[in-house]
Amino acid sequence: RFAARHNCKHAVTEFILLPAMAAPPPMPPQPQPRPPLTPGLYDALHTDVRPIFGDFFEGAKFTFSRPVGDYLQVMHSWNLGSNSSYHFNPTFLGPTRPYAGEAYPLVTADLGSDGNMFTKMIAQINDGTKLTMQGQVQEKKWAYTHFEVEHHGKDYSADVKLVNVDPVNNSGIYILNYLQQLTERISLGGEFTYHKSPMGEMSNIQLGGRYKAGSGLWSTSVTGSLMGLQATYTQTMANQRAAVAADLNIDLRQGTAESVLGVLYNFQKANFRAQISTAGSVTAVLEHMIAPMISLVLTGSINHWTHECRFGFGLTLQGG
């Protein structure tokens, strides 16, 4: 690298050799989004409708979240209404980050003003296998234990759960499910549940499947002895701004049936969700970003059979 210096007195231009500047260090590669897991877990057959239906709450709700360093995030939430409460949610994000939005080990907790606590830890064994552990304390007693191992293969998924297993009292719930992709559009699987307690034993078999055609997604599951049925459908519109969902639940043991129809529309800085059910309930949720990292949430619900109305107001802040 050269620099020119002109001497006016002697009309001489000198060229000075300067040391070469070091090239800036290359930026570390950013994690890429995880490719879609095919066919997904059997437990997730009917979860596609949840983002479209939205979460309704009653009363006033204030949420503040912010990162604390590179490995810790905290969230505070206050709920004012018929069941007022405060919750503190710390989350530890481990250093292993194979894909965007993923960090392992992941440890999160929910500490409530009522003294109850819930904690969850997720560890990655390899790229396709995860171990999940959950625990819950209620009324100063250990109330819930959950161990889970999920594995995703090239065209299948398997999941094993141990819930409240107590070898001393010879009790617990054991769950095994499997989902196999048969074609690009069709996946079939099943779930086996075994419940053992001092009062006796009980088992149940559930079969389910999923059919995907373009932007539409059908999912159906049937419980053992054909005593229960759940069917869901989601459809994303061509403009990617709107989506609709339907959920049907039939319980022949209880002699009940209910269906829910929901719609989602995304505006530039807001999204609107609405749903109507055969139980007579109409619900709407509007979430609007009023400023960077500040969102306003309004909810409303009316039941035409019971003439009950409920409303909610929420404010969400995200710190930098």
C-alpha positions, -999 to +999 in steps of 0.1 A: +000+000+000+014+034-010+007+070+001+018+101-018+034+131+000+042+163-020+070+187-010+061+221-023+096+237-016+115+213-038+086+203-060+091+167-053+065+140-047+076+112-025+059+078-023+060+061+011+054+024+015+029+018+043+024-015+061-005-035+047-037-034+068-048-067+081-080-080+067-109-081+092-116-115+107-143-134+089-177-133+105-187-166+123-213-185+103-248-179+115-270-210+123-294-218+096-331-227+102-337-264+109-352-282+079-388-293+085-389-325+105-408-351+084-432-364+094-430-348+128-442-363+161-474-382+165-483-358+194-482-329+170-509-342+146-534-317+158-512-288+170-512-269+137-546-254+146-533-237+178-514-208+162-546-200+142-570-202+172-548-180+194-547-177+232-576-160+250-572-145+284-594-125+307-586-094+327-553-074+324-520-090+315-486-073+314-455-091+302-419-080+302-390-101+288-354-094+281-321-112+276-295-112+303-262-120+285-259-146+258-272-176+278-301-163+300-335-148+293-360-137+319-397-129+317-420-113+342-458-115+338-486-101+359-522-112+355-550-091+370-585-105+371-605-132+388-573-151+394-546-125+398-510-139+398-474-131+391-450-155+373-413-154+369-398-173+339-360-177+336-346-196+306-311-208+302-299-212+266-269-235+263-239-229+241-248-257+216-269-240+188-271-262+158-299-243+141-315-209+143-338-206+173-324-238+190-301-240+220-290-269+241-292-277+269-324-257+274-336-252+310-367-232+318-388-226+349-421-210+359-423-197+395-457-185+405-468-162+433-489-191+447-457-210+454-461-235+426-432-242+403-427-259+370-394-267+354-383-283+321-350-293+306-343-304+270-309-319+261-298-329+226-283-364+224-276-362+186-291-343+157-323-365+157-327-374+194-337-353+223-342-360+260-368-340+279-374-339+317-402-320+335-411-316+371-438-297+390-443-287+426-479-279+438-489-269+473-453-276+486-455-312+473-439-329+443-468-334+420-455-343+385-426-360+369-421-365+332-393-382+312-394-383+274-371-394+246-380-384+210-362-396+179-366-384+143-355-406+115-354-399+078-391-407+073-404-416+108-405-404+144-408-423+177-415-410+212-414-427+246-428-410+278-427-420+315-451-400+335-453-401+373-435-434+375-432-446+411-416-480+415-423-479+453-461-477+448-459-496+415-477-469+396-471-447+366-481-439+330-461-453+300-467-439+265-452-450+232-461-435+199-448-439+163-455-420+131-443-432+096-443-412+064-457-434+036-457-409+008-450-372+004-486-366+014-496-394+038-483-403+072-498-430+095-490-439+131-503-449+165-500-445+202-501-470+231-508-459+266-505-481+297-516-468+331-508-487+363-519-479+398-527-497+431-563-496+419-556-516+388-543-514+352-556-498+321-544-495+285-555-477+254-545-477+217-549-448+194-545-446+157-539-415+136-528-401+103-521-370+084-528-360+048-511-330+032-522-315-001-506-282-011-512-257+016-540-278+032-534-303+060-558-330+073-551-348+106-573-375+122-569-397+153-592-424+166-590-438+202-594-475+210-627-492+205-637-462+183-649-444+214-633-411+205-624-391+174-605-359+167-601-344+133-584-311+124-579-292+092-557-262+084-555-242+052-531-213+043-543-189+016-523-182-014-513-147-002-498-162+030-516-136+050-547-156+059-553-191+073-583-211+085-586-240+108-612-265+120-612-289+149-638-316+156-638-336+189-662-365+195-663-385+228-688-414+226-681-423+263-694-389+275-718-386+246-704-352+237-692-335+205-678-301+197-663-284+167-644-251+164-638-230+133-610-204+134-595-178+111-562-158+112-553-127+092-519-110+093-518-073+087-485-054+083-481-047+120-509-067+135-527-100+134-563-108+141-577-142+152-613-153+156-631-185+163-666-198+168-676-231+184-707-252+185-708-246+223-721-211+214-688-193+221-673-166+198-638-154+206-615-127+190-579-118+197-562-087+182-524-083+186-509-050+173-473-038+174-477-002+185-439+004+186-407-016+182-407-043+208-441-032+223-473-051+215-509-044+225-533-074+228-571-071+230-593-102+236-630-106+238-654-136+241-691-141+243-712-172+248-746-170+232-760-199+252-749-187+287-749-149+278-715-146+294-690-120+282-653-117+290-627-093+279-589-090+282-562-063+278-525-071+275-492-053+270-460-070+260-426-053+263-393-068+250-360-054+263-329-053+243 
